[in-house]
Every structure is written in C-alpha cells, then in structure tokens.
Amino acid sequence: MGALRLISDAAPVEPTLDAAISRALMLRVAAGELPDTLRISRPGPSVAFGRRDQIGPGYADAVAAARTGGFEATERLAGGRAAVFHQDTIHFSHSIHEPDPRKHVTQRFDETAALIAEACRQLGVAAHVGEVEGEYCPGAHSVNARHQAKLMGVGQRVIQNGASIGGVLVVDGADRIRAILGPVYAALDLSWRPDTTGSLVDEVSSITWDQAVDAVVTAYRSRYELEPALLDEDALALARTLQPEHLSPATADARAADS
C-alpha cells in the first residue's frame, strides 16, 4: 500500500485558483519537491473548458454564456469538453511522480474510476464505470448511476516525470449543470442529452457533501496509506502565479492578442 498525502478543504475555492492549485501540486510532485498528493476541494461555480473547446469558433460565445449564467469561465488542467463545477460538487486531483508517466495512463484512468464508483456504492448508489450515451463531456471512464445518469467525469494531464488525474463528482445540483450547459453547449455546437446529467442526491436524497467526501476518502484509503497534510506556502505561491492562465479570455480577440 503506497503512501499518499491528502489535502482536503471544505471551504469553497475561487475557480481559477482551484485549478491553479491542482496544477501547482502536479508540477511540484513531478519535480520531486513533494510526495504524491491527493487534493479534494469544494469549487466555486465555473464552467471549465478543455483545449478542444478553446480552439473552436464558438468559444467566445460559450464563455459569455457561462458568465451570463453566473459561472466563471476557466480553462481546465486536463480532460475533454466543457464541464461544470459548483459548491455541491467535489473536485479531486491526484498528482503522481513517475519517470515514464505515459506508460500507465490507462491504468490510472481505470483505478480512479473504480475508486469513485466504489465511493458512490458506499453511499447506496448503483454506480458503474462507463459512458452514458449523450452525456456531457463524454468519456469511457465516467461514473454513472444505473447506466443512465452521469455522476463523475475524469481527466488526466501528463507532463515530464509526472501526471495529474482528477475530476468532478456531482453531489447535488444537477439542475444547475443542465441549466448552464444548455447555452454553453449550444455555443460550442455540441450535442448532449440533459436527462443523462445526474447527482448522488438524485439517487439517495439524504447524501450530504461531507458524507460524499468521506466516502471518496474511504475508497482511496483502501488502496493508499493516506497522510493528512496542508497546502504548503510554496505550492500556494506558485498557484497564484499560474492563476491568470486558467481564466478564460473575454473574447476570441483577447486570446489572439495574448498568443
């Protein structure tokens, strides 16, 4: 059983800083400055856009739609298409030091999806790994309820000597996700089925955010020796320098000016 630092904070985190902290931890772990680290956070409301979204012709309109709907528009560390974070979701990221990080990409996806599915089952949810047809930000390692409603999406970023794998688990507020993804996905010209968007509370109404976090931690503890830790000042300082890079530009012209 390998050791894994655990950084967990229930206070909502500013969206761009949330993404930047996970990136800073990935960089420091890959550099050997920190041991492997699992971070669990409570994000503020944001639509996190993937690289394919960012280079598409509808990106500026999608950013505007997100902000008009009360969500910050951010650029994500890893993963595919636009995904939604808010205070009733759990953001998790696992930073790993590995000299040959591409060798175990699929294995990390498999393990992470299995752990989150197990956490959901601990809460009484009929959870499975796999894509639901028509889900937002589709992926083979999504976690779903009853093969019908997406609960968790996962993405992975690989860099020299390391990787970060993480995602978002929806505890409650699936209606907020459906409402904001409507105009955002329309701007990006992406098709999806809103009825495939679910939450843990939709399945078991008594589940709380804290209970869901406890279940995730318990699942990881079955595989790792968790060592509670605090975010160190060096990682936070690095995150603050990276933070502006995770803020979506207001317009396509702004992106061109920055390139």
Contacts in CASP RR format, 6 or more apart in sequence:
PFRMAT RR
TARGET T0000
AUTHOR 0000-0000-0000
METHOD contacts of the structure
MODEL  1
MGALRLISDAAPVEPTLDAAISRALMLRVAAGELPDTLRISRPGPSVAFG
RRDQIGPGYADAVAAARTGGFEATERLAGGRAAVFHQDTIHFSHSIHEPD
PRKHVTQRFDETAALIAEACRQLGVAAHVGEVEGEYCPGAHSVNARHQAK
LMGVGQRVIQNGASIGGVLVVDGADRIRAILGPVYAALDLSWRPDTTGSL
VDEVSSITWDQAVDAVVTAYRSRYELEPALLDEDALALARTLQPEHLSPA
TADARAADS
1 223 0 8 1.000
1 224 0 8 1.000
1 225 0 8 1.000
2 223 0 8 1.000
2 224 0 8 1.000
2 225 0 8 1.000
3 35 0 8 1.000
3 36 0 8 1.000
3 224 0 8 1.000
3 225 0 8 1.000
3 227 0 8 1.000
4 35 0 8 1.000
4 36 0 8 1.000
4 37 0 8 1.000
4 38 0 8 1.000
4 94 0 8 1.000
4 220 0 8 1.000
4 224 0 8 1.000
4 225 0 8 1.000
4 226 0 8 1.000
4 227 0 8 1.000
5 34 0 8 1.000
5 35 0 8 1.000
5 36 0 8 1.000
5 37 0 8 1.000
5 38 0 8 1.000
5 226 0 8 1.000
5 227 0 8 1.000
5 228 0 8 1.000
5 229 0 8 1.000
6 37 0 8 1.000
6 38 0 8 1.000
6 39 0 8 1.000
6 40 0 8 1.000
6 217 0 8 1.000
6 220 0 8 1.000
6 226 0 8 1.000
6 227 0 8 1.000
6 228 0 8 1.000
6 229 0 8 1.000
7 25 0 8 1.000
7 37 0 8 1.000
7 38 0 8 1.000
7 39 0 8 1.000
7 40 0 8 1.000
7 229 0 8 1.000
7 230 0 8 1.000
7 231 0 8 1.000
8 39 0 8 1.000
8 40 0 8 1.000
8 41 0 8 1.000
8 213 0 8 1.000
8 217 0 8 1.000
8 228 0 8 1.000
9 40 0 8 1.000
9 41 0 8 1.000
9 42 0 8 1.000
9 231 0 8 1.000
10 42 0 8 1.000
10 209 0 8 1.000
10 210 0 8 1.000
10 213 0 8 1.000
11 42 0 8 1.000
12 42 0 8 1.000
12 43 0 8 1.000
12 44 0 8 1.000
12 87 0 8 1.000
13 21 0 8 1.000
13 41 0 8 1.000
13 42 0 8 1.000
13 43 0 8 1.000
13 44 0 8 1.000
14 44 0 8 1.000
15 43 0 8 1.000
15 44 0 8 1.000
15 45 0 8 1.000
15 46 0 8 1.000
15 48 0 8 1.000
15 72 0 8 1.000
15 74 0 8 1.000
15 85 0 8 1.000
15 246 0 8 1.000
16 46 0 8 1.000
16 72 0 8 1.000
16 74 0 8 1.000
16 243 0 8 1.000
16 244 0 8 1.000
16 246 0 8 1.000
16 247 0 8 1.000
17 239 0 8 1.000
17 240 0 8 1.000
17 243 0 8 1.000
18 41 0 8 1.000
18 43 0 8 1.000
18 44 0 8 1.000
18 46 0 8 1.000
18 85 0 8 1.000
18 91 0 8 1.000
19 48 0 8 1.000
19 74 0 8 1.000
19 75 0 8 1.000
19 76 0 8 1.000
19 77 0 8 1.000
19 246 0 8 1.000
20 239 0 8 1.000
20 240 0 8 1.000
20 242 0 8 1.000
20 243 0 8 1.000
20 245 0 8 1.000
20 246 0 8 1.000
21 39 0 8 1.000
21 41 0 8 1.000
21 231 0 8 1.000
21 235 0 8 1.000
21 236 0 8 1.000
21 239 0 8 1.000
22 39 0 8 1.000
22 77 0 8 1.000
22 91 0 8 1.000
22 93 0 8 1.000
22 95 0 8 1.000
22 164 0 8 1.000
22 166 0 8 1.000
23 77 0 8 1.000
23 164 0 8 1.000
23 239 0 8 1.000
23 242 0 8 1.000
23 246 0 8 1.000
24 235 0 8 1.000
24 236 0 8 1.000
24 238 0 8 1.000
24 239 0 8 1.000
24 242 0 8 1.000
25 34 0 8 1.000
25 37 0 8 1.000
25 39 0 8 1.000
25 93 0 8 1.000
25 95 0 8 1.000
25 164 0 8 1.000
25 235 0 8 1.000
26 77 0 8 1.000
26 93 0 8 1.000
26 95 0 8 1.000
26 157 0 8 1.000
26 159 0 8 1.000
26 162 0 8 1.000
26 163 0 8 1.000
26 164 0 8 1.000
27 159 0 8 1.000
27 238 0 8 1.000
28 34 0 8 1.000
28 95 0 8 1.000
28 234 0 8 1.000
28 235 0 8 1.000
28 238 0 8 1.000
29 35 0 8 1.000
29 36 0 8 1.000
29 37 0 8 1.000
29 95 0 8 1.000
29 96 0 8 1.000
29 97 0 8 1.000
29 162 0 8 1.000
30 95 0 8 1.000
30 97 0 8 1.000
30 159 0 8 1.000
30 160 0 8 1.000
30 161 0 8 1.000
30 162 0 8 1.000
30 163 0 8 1.000
31 161 0 8 1.000
32 97 0 8 1.000
32 161 0 8 1.000
33 234 0 8 1.000
34 95 0 8 1.000
34 232 0 8 1.000
34 235 0 8 1.000
35 97 0 8 1.000
36 94 0 8 1.000
36 95 0 8 1.000
36 96 0 8 1.000
36 97 0 8 1.000
37 94 0 8 1.000
37 95 0 8 1.000
37 229 0 8 1.000
38 92 0 8 1.000
38 93 0 8 1.000
38 94 0 8 1.000
38 95 0 8 1.000
38 220 0 8 1.000
38 224 0 8 1.000
38 226 0 8 1.000
39 92 0 8 1.000
39 93 0 8 1.000
39 94 0 8 1.000
39 95 0 8 1.000
39 231 0 8 1.000
40 90 0 8 1.000
40 91 0 8 1.000
40 92 0 8 1.000
40 213 0 8 1.000
40 216 0 8 1.000
40 217 0 8 1.000
41 90 0 8 1.000
41 91 0 8 1.000
41 92 0 8 1.000
42 87 0 8 1.000
42 89 0 8 1.000
42 90 0 8 1.000
42 91 0 8 1.000
42 209 0 8 1.000
43 85 0 8 1.000
43 86 0 8 1.000
43 87 0 8 1.000
43 89 0 8 1.000
43 91 0 8 1.000
43 168 0 8 1.000
44 72 0 8 1.000
44 85 0 8 1.000
44 86 0 8 1.000
44 87 0 8 1.000
45 70 0 8 1.000
45 71 0 8 1.000
45 72 0 8 1.000
45 84 0 8 1.000
45 85 0 8 1.000
45 86 0 8 1.000
45 87 0 8 1.000
45 176 0 8 1.000
46 66 0 8 1.000
46 71 0 8 1.000
46 72 0 8 1.000
46 73 0 8 1.000
46 74 0 8 1.000
46 84 0 8 1.000
46 85 0 8 1.000
46 86 0 8 1.000
47 62 0 8 1.000
47 66 0 8 1.000
47 71 0 8 1.000
47 72 0 8 1.000
47 73 0 8 1.000
47 74 0 8 1.000
47 82 0 8 1.000
47 83 0 8 1.000
47 84 0 8 1.000
47 85 0 8 1.000
47 180 0 8 1.000
47 181 0 8 1.000
47 184 0 8 1.000
48 74 0 8 1.000
48 75 0 8 1.000
48 76 0 8 1.000
48 82 0 8 1.000
48 83 0 8 1.000
48 84 0 8 1.000
48 85 0 8 1.000
49 59 0 8 1.000
49 62 0 8 1.000
49 63 0 8 1.000
49 73 0 8 1.000
49 74 0 8 1.000
49 75 0 8 1.000
49 76 0 8 1.000
49 81 0 8 1.000
49 82 0 8 1.000
49 248 0 8 1.000
50 75 0 8 1.000
50 76 0 8 1.000
50 79 0 8 1.000
50 80 0 8 1.000
50 81 0 8 1.000
50 82 0 8 1.000
51 80 0 8 1.000
52 80 0 8 1.000
52 81 0 8 1.000
53 59 0 8 1.000
53 62 0 8 1.000
53 80 0 8 1.000
53 81 0 8 1.000
53 82 0 8 1.000
53 188 0 8 1.000
54 75 0 8 1.000
54 248 0 8 1.000
54 255 0 8 1.000
56 188 0 8 1.000
58 187 0 8 1.000
58 188 0 8 1.000
58 189 0 8 1.000
58 252 0 8 1.000
59 187 0 8 1.000
59 188 0 8 1.000
59 248 0 8 1.000
59 252 0 8 1.000
59 255 0 8 1.000
60 249 0 8 1.000
60 250 0 8 1.000
60 251 0 8 1.000
60 252 0 8 1.000
60 255 0 8 1.000
61 187 0 8 1.000
62 73 0 8 1.000
62 82 0 8 1.000
62 183 0 8 1.000
62 184 0 8 1.000
62 185 0 8 1.000
62 187 0 8 1.000
62 188 0 8 1.000
63 73 0 8 1.000
63 248 0 8 1.000
63 249 0 8 1.000
63 250 0 8 1.000
63 251 0 8 1.000
64 187 0 8 1.000
64 250 0 8 1.000
65 180 0 8 1.000
65 183 0 8 1.000
65 184 0 8 1.000
65 186 0 8 1.000
65 187 0 8 1.000
66 72 0 8 1.000
66 73 0 8 1.000
66 180 0 8 1.000
66 184 0 8 1.000
66 248 0 8 1.000
67 73 0 8 1.000
68 183 0 8 1.000
69 180 0 8 1.000
69 183 0 8 1.000
70 180 0 8 1.000
71 84 0 8 1.000
71 86 0 8 1.000
71 180 0 8 1.000
72 247 0 8 1.000
73 247 0 8 1.000
73 248 0 8 1.000
74 246 0 8 1.000
74 247 0 8 1.000
74 248 0 8 1.000
75 245 0 8 1.000
75 246 0 8 1.000
75 247 0 8 1.000
75 248 0 8 1.000
76 83 0 8 1.000
76 246 0 8 1.000
77 93 0 8 1.000
77 157 0 8 1.000
77 164 0 8 1.000
77 246 0 8 1.000
78 155 0 8 1.000
78 156 0 8 1.000
78 157 0 8 1.000
78 164 0 8 1.000
78 165 0 8 1.000
78 166 0 8 1.000
79 137 0 8 1.000
79 154 0 8 1.000
79 155 0 8 1.000
79 156 0 8 1.000
79 157 0 8 1.000
80 137 0 8 1.000
80 155 0 8 1.000
81 136 0 8 1.000
81 137 0 8 1.000
81 138 0 8 1.000
81 188 0 8 1.000
81 190 0 8 1.000
82 136 0 8 1.000
82 137 0 8 1.000
82 181 0 8 1.000
82 184 0 8 1.000
82 185 0 8 1.000
82 188 0 8 1.000
82 190 0 8 1.000
83 136 0 8 1.000
83 137 0 8 1.000
83 153 0 8 1.000
83 167 0 8 1.000
83 168 0 8 1.000
84 136 0 8 1.000
84 168 0 8 1.000
84 176 0 8 1.000
84 177 0 8 1.000
84 180 0 8 1.000
84 181 0 8 1.000
85 91 0 8 1.000
85 168 0 8 1.000
86 173 0 8 1.000
86 176 0 8 1.000
86 177 0 8 1.000
88 170 0 8 1.000
88 171 0 8 1.000
88 172 0 8 1.000
88 173 0 8 1.000
88 176 0 8 1.000
88 199 0 8 1.000
88 209 0 8 1.000
89 168 0 8 1.000
89 169 0 8 1.000
89 170 0 8 1.000
89 171 0 8 1.000
90 168 0 8 1.000
90 169 0 8 1.000
90 171 0 8 1.000
90 209 0 8 1.000
90 212 0 8 1.000
90 213 0 8 1.000
90 216 0 8 1.000
91 167 0 8 1.000
91 168 0 8 1.000
92 166 0 8 1.000
92 167 0 8 1.000
92 168 0 8 1.000
92 169 0 8 1.000
92 216 0 8 1.000
93 164 0 8 1.000
93 165 0 8 1.000
93 166 0 8 1.000
93 167 0 8 1.000
94 108 0 8 1.000
94 112 0 8 1.000
94 164 0 8 1.000
94 165 0 8 1.000
94 166 0 8 1.000
95 162 0 8 1.000
95 163 0 8 1.000
95 164 0 8 1.000
96 108 0 8 1.000
96 162 0 8 1.000
96 163 0 8 1.000
96 164 0 8 1.000
96 165 0 8 1.000
97 161 0 8 1.000
97 162 0 8 1.000
98 104 0 8 1.000
98 161 0 8 1.000
98 162 0 8 1.000
98 163 0 8 1.000
99 161 0 8 1.000
101 158 0 8 1.000
101 159 0 8 1.000
101 160 0 8 1.000
101 161 0 8 1.000
101 162 0 8 1.000
101 163 0 8 1.000
102 158 0 8 1.000
105 156 0 8 1.000
105 158 0 8 1.000
105 163 0 8 1.000
108 156 0 8 1.000
108 163 0 8 1.000
108 165 0 8 1.000
109 140 0 8 1.000
109 141 0 8 1.000
109 154 0 8 1.000
109 155 0 8 1.000
109 156 0 8 1.000
109 165 0 8 1.000
110 141 0 8 1.000
111 223 0 8 1.000
112 141 0 8 1.000
112 154 0 8 1.000
112 165 0 8 1.000
112 166 0 8 1.000
113 129 0 8 1.000
113 130 0 8 1.000
113 141 0 8 1.000
113 142 0 8 1.000
113 143 0 8 1.000
113 152 0 8 1.000
113 154 0 8 1.000
114 129 0 8 1.000
115 216 0 8 1.000
115 219 0 8 1.000
115 220 0 8 1.000
115 222 0 8 1.000
115 223 0 8 1.000
116 127 0 8 1.000
116 143 0 8 1.000
116 152 0 8 1.000
116 154 0 8 1.000
116 169 0 8 1.000
116 216 0 8 1.000
116 219 0 8 1.000
117 127 0 8 1.000
117 128 0 8 1.000
117 129 0 8 1.000
117 143 0 8 1.000
118 127 0 8 1.000
118 219 0 8 1.000
118 222 0 8 1.000
119 169 0 8 1.000
119 212 0 8 1.000
119 215 0 8 1.000
119 216 0 8 1.000
119 218 0 8 1.000
119 219 0 8 1.000
120 127 0 8 1.000
120 143 0 8 1.000
120 145 0 8 1.000
120 151 0 8 1.000
120 152 0 8 1.000
120 169 0 8 1.000
120 200 0 8 1.000
120 215 0 8 1.000
121 127 0 8 1.000
122 215 0 8 1.000
122 218 0 8 1.000
122 219 0 8 1.000
123 200 0 8 1.000
123 204 0 8 1.000
123 207 0 8 1.000
123 211 0 8 1.000
123 212 0 8 1.000
123 215 0 8 1.000
124 203 0 8 1.000
124 204 0 8 1.000
125 145 0 8 1.000
125 151 0 8 1.000
125 200 0 8 1.000
125 203 0 8 1.000
125 204 0 8 1.000
125 207 0 8 1.000
126 145 0 8 1.000
126 146 0 8 1.000
126 203 0 8 1.000
127 143 0 8 1.000
127 144 0 8 1.000
127 145 0 8 1.000
127 151 0 8 1.000
128 143 0 8 1.000
128 144 0 8 1.000
128 145 0 8 1.000
128 146 0 8 1.000
128 147 0 8 1.000
129 141 0 8 1.000
129 142 0 8 1.000
129 143 0 8 1.000
129 144 0 8 1.000
130 139 0 8 1.000
130 140 0 8 1.000
130 141 0 8 1.000
130 142 0 8 1.000
130 143 0 8 1.000
130 144 0 8 1.000
131 138 0 8 1.000
131 139 0 8 1.000
131 140 0 8 1.000
131 142 0 8 1.000
131 144 0 8 1.000
132 142 0 8 1.000
132 144 0 8 1.000
132 147 0 8 1.000
132 148 0 8 1.000
132 149 0 8 1.000
132 150 0 8 1.000
132 196 0 8 1.000
133 193 0 8 1.000
133 196 0 8 1.000
134 191 0 8 1.000
134 192 0 8 1.000
134 193 0 8 1.000
134 196 0 8 1.000
135 142 0 8 1.000
135 144 0 8 1.000
135 150 0 8 1.000
135 192 0 8 1.000
135 193 0 8 1.000
135 196 0 8 1.000
135 197 0 8 1.000
136 150 0 8 1.000
136 177 0 8 1.000
136 181 0 8 1.000
136 185 0 8 1.000
136 190 0 8 1.000
136 192 0 8 1.000
136 196 0 8 1.000
136 197 0 8 1.000
137 153 0 8 1.000
139 153 0 8 1.000
139 154 0 8 1.000
141 153 0 8 1.000
141 154 0 8 1.000
141 155 0 8 1.000
142 150 0 8 1.000
142 151 0 8 1.000
142 152 0 8 1.000
142 153 0 8 1.000
142 154 0 8 1.000
143 150 0 8 1.000
143 151 0 8 1.000
143 152 0 8 1.000
143 153 0 8 1.000
143 154 0 8 1.000
143 169 0 8 1.000
144 150 0 8 1.000
144 151 0 8 1.000
145 151 0 8 1.000
145 198 0 8 1.000
145 202 0 8 1.000
145 203 0 8 1.000
146 203 0 8 1.000
148 196 0 8 1.000
149 174 0 8 1.000
149 195 0 8 1.000
149 196 0 8 1.000
149 197 0 8 1.000
149 198 0 8 1.000
149 199 0 8 1.000
149 202 0 8 1.000
149 203 0 8 1.000
150 170 0 8 1.000
150 196 0 8 1.000
150 197 0 8 1.000
150 198 0 8 1.000
151 169 0 8 1.000
151 170 0 8 1.000
151 198 0 8 1.000
151 199 0 8 1.000
151 200 0 8 1.000
152 167 0 8 1.000
152 168 0 8 1.000
152 169 0 8 1.000
152 170 0 8 1.000
153 167 0 8 1.000
153 168 0 8 1.000
153 169 0 8 1.000
154 165 0 8 1.000
154 166 0 8 1.000
154 167 0 8 1.000
155 165 0 8 1.000
155 166 0 8 1.000
155 167 0 8 1.000
156 163 0 8 1.000
156 164 0 8 1.000
156 165 0 8 1.000
156 166 0 8 1.000
157 163 0 8 1.000
157 164 0 8 1.000
157 165 0 8 1.000
169 200 0 8 1.000
169 212 0 8 1.000
169 216 0 8 1.000
170 177 0 8 1.000
170 197 0 8 1.000
170 198 0 8 1.000
170 199 0 8 1.000
170 200 0 8 1.000
171 199 0 8 1.000
171 200 0 8 1.000
171 201 0 8 1.000
171 207 0 8 1.000
171 208 0 8 1.000
171 209 0 8 1.000
171 212 0 8 1.000
172 199 0 8 1.000
172 200 0 8 1.000
172 201 0 8 1.000
172 207 0 8 1.000
172 209 0 8 1.000
173 199 0 8 1.000
173 201 0 8 1.000
174 197 0 8 1.000
174 198 0 8 1.000
174 199 0 8 1.000
174 202 0 8 1.000
177 197 0 8 1.000
177 198 0 8 1.000
178 194 0 8 1.000
178 197 0 8 1.000
181 192 0 8 1.000
181 194 0 8 1.000
181 197 0 8 1.000
182 194 0 8 1.000
185 191 0 8 1.000
185 192 0 8 1.000
200 207 0 8 1.000
200 212 0 8 1.000
201 207 0 8 1.000
217 226 0 8 1.000
220 226 0 8 1.000
249 255 0 8 1.000
249 258 0 8 1.000
END
